Amino acid sequence: MNRLRSAPWLPLFDDLADPRVVARVAADAEEAGWDGFFLWDQLCWRAPIRQVADPWIALAAIATATERLRLGPMVSVLPRRRPAKMARETATLDRLSDGRLTLGVGLGSDRFAGELSKTGEQLDDRRRGRMLDESLAILAAAWSGEPVHHRGEHYTVDDIAFLPRPVQRPGVPVWAAGFPGNVKPVRRAARLDGFFPANLEHPDQLAEVVGTLTELRHGDMASYDIAVGLPLGVDPEPYARAGATWWLPEFEPGVRLDTVRGVLRDGPAA
């Protein structure tokens, strides 16, 4: 079994809505032996949350404050972002971090904070799924450094070369989020670099989806990542035995800064 890598997974709310604070926490996490540092990507949240930071600005701050941590949004809702802008942001952040960016992507949901309906975004899941796949195709083409010629159902990119390219080749690793029982997200993830299953309740669920991904990828799992978010206090080892390669301890919305620092201070083995 490969070593299970570890990364805190933080909501950028209230105490954590200052990118300078988050960058210092990330630097401390790196010193304590954590392997990565991932951030929620939300525009708003329910009361009593009042303050929300932008993950891309915070990730840029983290990139300059650390040297080793893998970092990224977990997850970014691509259907509410313009893919050409995302191509520029990801390439620039990957270069700023010397090739440490991982892009988590998903459909998103309106049920937690209503951020899709409140901003006039697409609410139909199937339509957002097509938008997500189209965005992923544009990003892959953009990261190649060659001119992108794309006219699709939702987006147009007409003869733009997105240079400089990301440091990582052939591009930034992409992990797709989804519910393990849903076929389409798993099939999408099988074409990418990793899967981030949502709402796992038992390691057996993970073992089943790893088996499906292994079949879809014709056994090519050597460099493939499976990241699991688990509540604080849940033992990640059974999930590692089921196929997880990354463990993301979850912090609740509105978590206090001193609580985060206390959990991260002693490192992932504590």
N, C-alpha and C positions, 0 to 999 in steps of 0.2 A: 504494500500500500504506500502510495506517495505521501510525503509530508503534507498535512493539512495546513494551508496558509490561512492567515487571519487578518481581518480588517474591520474596524468599527464602522458602523453604518448610521450616520447622524442626520437628524432633521435640523434644518437651519432656522430654528424658531427661537424667539425670545432671547435667552442667554447666549444662544449660538448664532444669533443674527448679525454678529460683527465678524467680518472676514479676517480681521487681524487676530481676534481671539481664536477662531477656528484654525488659523495657520499655526499659532503657538501650540494649540492642542495636538495638531498633526505632528509638529516637530518633536513634542514630548512622546507621542506614540511611537514614532520612528526610533527614538532613543531607547524606548522600553521593549523593542523587539517585534512590534507589529509589522505585518508585511504590506498592508494597504490601508487606504482611507477613502471611504465612499460616502457620498452625500445624497440626500433626498433632492429631488428637483420638483418643487412646488411653487405655484404663484401665490397661493393663499391657503389658509386652514381654518378650521372651526374655532369658535370661541372656546376657551379664553385666550387662545393664541392671538397675538396682535402683531408681532414683528416677524418678518420673513426675509431672508437674504437670498440673493441670486447665487445659484451653485457655480456658475461658470466664473464669476468674479472670485468667489471663495476658492475654487480649484486653482485658479491662477496664483492666488496668494499661497496656497499650499505647495504648489510646484516650486515656488521660489524659496520656501522655508524648509524644504526637505530635499533629500538626495536619492533615496532608495525606495520609498513607498510607491506602490502602484495606486493610482487614484482615478476617480471618475464619478459621473452621476449614476445613481442606481435607484430609479431608472429615469431616463429622459423620455418624455412623450413626444416622439418625432412628429406625429400628425399635427401638433400645434406649433411646430417650428418650421421655418423655411429651410429646406435642405441645402440650398446654396450657402446660406449664412452658417448653417451647421458645419458644412464642409470647411469653411474658413476657420471657424472656431476650433474645431477638433484638430486640424492640422497645426494651427498656431499653438494650442495648448500642448500637443504632443511634442512639439519642438521646444517649447519652454521647459517642459519636464524631462527632456532628453529621452523621450520614448517610453513614458510610464503611464500613458492614458489608456484606460479601458472604458468603452462606451456602452453603458447599459441602456437598453431601449425597450419600449413597451407601448401598448395601446393607450394606457391611462384609463381613468375612470372618473365619472362625475359624482360618485356617491359619497366621497369623503369630504369634499369641500366645495363642490359645485363649480370648480374652476373652469370647466369646459363651457358649461351653460352661461356662466357669468361673463365670459369673454367672447361669446359667439362662436365657439369652436364646434366642430363636427361631433354630433352625439351618437351617430349610428356606428356600432362596433365594427360591422363588416366594412363599412366605408373607411373608417380609420385604419382597419387592417390593410386595405389596399393602399392607402396613403403611406403607411409605414413601410410596406414592401417597396413602393416606388422610391421613397426617400433613401432606403438602404441601397437600392441600385444606383442612385445618383451619388451617394457617398463613396461607394466602391469605385465608381468611375472617376470621381474627383480625386481620390487618394492615389490613383495611378499616375497623376501628373499629366496625362494626355488631355487634349481638349474634350469637353463633355458636350455631346449632342443628344439632348433628351427632350422629347415632346410626348408627354404622357397624359393620363386622365386628369391628373391634378397639378402637375408641375411642368414648367418649361425651363431648360437651361440650354442656351443656344451658343455653342462654340466658346466656352470659357475654360481655360486651363487654370486649375487651382494649384498654383505654385507659391511658395515652396511646399513640397510634399511632406507628409508626416515622417518622422524619423523611422517609425516601425514599417516593416514591409511584409506583405503588400499594402498594408494600411493599419489603422487602429483596430485592435481586437474588439469585437462586438459581442456582447452577451444579451440574449433576448429573454425578457421576463414573460411568464405566463403561468396559468394554472395547470398543474401536471395532468389533469384529466381531459384537458382540451387538446384536440388533435392538431389544430392549425398552429398554435404557438410552438408546440414541440417540433413540428415539421419545419417551421421557420428557424427555430434555434438550431436544428440539425445542419442547416446550411451555413451557419455562422460559427463563432468561436467559443460559445459557451451558452449555458442555460441558467436562468435564475428563477427557480420554481417558487410561486407565491403560495402562502398559507399551508405550508407543509405541517402535517400533524403527526407523522410517524416515519421512521426510517424506511419502512417497507414501501411507502409511497415513492420515496426517492429511488429505491432499488428498481422499482417497476419502470419509472421514467428513464433511468439510466439504461435499462435493458432495451427500451424502445429506441433511444438515441443511438445506442451501439448498433442496433439493427439498421436504422436509417443511414448511419454513417459507414456501414459495411465494416464495422470493427475498428475504424480509425478514430481512436479516442486518446491517443498518446499525448496530444497537445491540447485536448479539449477540456474546458473548465466547467465545473458544476458548482455554483455558489449557493449556499443556503443561509438565509437569514433566520436566526433563532433567538427567542427571548433570552434575556440575561438569566443565567443559572441553568439553562438546558445544556446537557452534556453533548458536545458536537461529535464525539468519537463514534457513536453508532451511525451517524450520517456519513462520516468519513469511510466507514466500512461499507456503506451502501453506495459509495462512489463520489461523494462530495470532495472537491479539491480546495474550496474556499469556505471559510466559516465567517459569517457577518453577524456579530452580536448586535441585537436591535436595541435602540434607545427610543423610549416613548416620546411623542410630541410634548414639548414643554419641559423636557428633562433639564435639571439644573446643571450648571457648569461644574460645580464641585462634585456632583455625582459622576459625570463623565470622566473627569480627571481621576477620581478615585478608582474607577473601573480600569482605566487604561494605564495607570501609573505602574502597576506591577507586571504588565505584559500579558500576553495571551495565555500563558501557562498557569496563571494565578487562579 
